[in-house]
């Protein structure tokens, strides 16, 4: 039989700060790889910008800023939080949300 296909999870910007953000997904997660979508300001990219390892998210060599040794995001349930290693710093509010549709 065929290989089991992993579901694609959509990642949306959270609502925080100045109010709700785009209702369209900025990223999609296929397995542990995270890609931009056509709705991302940079557009869809065919290579993953991020990689999820457990509850941490790291940049890949394809990310415009290159590989970071430390995780820039942390996954808590379906919320994604910026870590202290994120260029904009740690944020107590989630910056993205994983939608499991």
C-alpha positions as CSV (number, residue, x, y, z in Angstrom):
1,X,0.0,0.0,0.0
2,X,1.0,3.7,-0.1
3,X,2.7,5.8,2.5
4,X,0.4,7.4,5.0
5,X,0.0,11.1,4.1
6,X,0.4,13.5,6.9
7,X,-2.2,16.2,7.4
8,X,-1.4,19.8,6.5
9,X,-1.9,22.1,9.5
10,X,-2.5,25.8,8.9
11,X,-0.8,28.4,11.0
12,X,-2.6,31.8,11.5
13,X,-1.4,35.0,13.2
14,X,-3.0,35.2,16.6
15,X,-5.2,38.1,17.8
16,X,-3.2,40.3,20.2
17,X,-1.8,43.7,20.5
18,X,-3.7,46.0,18.2
19,X,-6.4,43.5,17.4
20,X,-7.2,40.6,15.0
21,X,-4.8,39.8,12.2
22,X,-5.4,38.2,8.8
23,X,-7.9,35.4,8.8
24,X,-5.8,33.6,6.2
25,X,-3.0,31.2,7.1
26,X,0.5,32.6,7.0
27,X,2.2,29.2,7.2
28,X,1.4,25.5,6.7
29,X,3.0,22.6,8.5
30,X,3.6,19.4,6.6
31,X,5.0,16.9,9.0
32,X,7.7,18.8,10.9
33,X,8.4,21.2,8.1
34,X,6.8,24.7,8.0
35,X,6.3,26.6,4.7
36,X,5.0,30.1,3.9
37,X,1.7,30.3,2.1
38,X,0.5,32.6,-0.7
39,X,-1.0,34.7,2.1
40,X,2.4,35.4,3.7
41,X,3.9,38.8,2.9
42,X,6.8,37.1,1.1
43,X,4.5,34.7,-0.7
44,X,4.6,30.9,-0.9
45,X,8.0,29.4,-0.8
46,X,8.7,25.8,-2.0
47,X,11.2,25.1,0.7
48,X,10.6,25.1,4.5
49,X,11.6,28.1,6.4
50,X,11.1,26.4,9.8
51,X,11.4,23.0,11.3
52,X,9.5,21.8,14.4
53,X,11.4,19.6,16.8
54,X,9.2,18.6,19.7
55,X,7.7,21.7,21.2
56,X,10.4,24.0,19.6
57,X,10.5,25.6,16.2
58,X,13.8,26.5,14.6
59,X,14.7,28.3,11.4
60,X,16.2,26.2,8.5
61,X,18.9,27.1,6.0
62,X,16.2,28.3,3.7
63,X,14.9,31.0,6.1
64,X,15.9,34.6,4.9
65,X,17.8,35.1,8.2
66,X,19.5,31.7,8.0
67,X,19.8,29.0,10.6
68,X,19.5,30.0,14.3
69,X,21.1,27.6,16.9
70,X,18.3,28.3,19.3
71,X,14.5,27.9,18.8
72,X,12.7,31.1,18.0
73,X,9.3,29.8,18.7
74,X,7.8,27.4,21.3
75,X,4.6,25.4,20.8
76,X,2.2,25.3,23.7
77,X,-0.9,23.3,22.7
78,X,-2.1,24.9,19.5
79,X,-0.5,28.3,20.4
80,X,3.0,29.3,19.1
81,X,4.9,31.8,21.3
82,X,8.1,33.7,20.4
83,X,11.1,32.8,22.6
84,X,13.8,35.1,24.0
85,X,15.8,34.1,20.9
86,X,13.3,35.6,18.5
87,X,14.5,38.9,16.9
88,X,11.6,40.8,18.4
89,X,12.0,39.1,21.8
90,X,9.9,36.9,24.0
91,X,6.2,37.6,24.0
92,X,3.8,36.3,26.7
93,X,0.9,36.3,24.2
94,X,0.8,33.7,21.4
95,X,2.0,35.1,18.0
96,X,0.5,32.3,15.9
97,X,-2.1,29.6,16.3
98,X,-2.2,26.1,14.7
99,X,-5.6,25.3,13.3
100,X,-6.4,21.6,13.0
101,X,-9.3,21.4,10.5
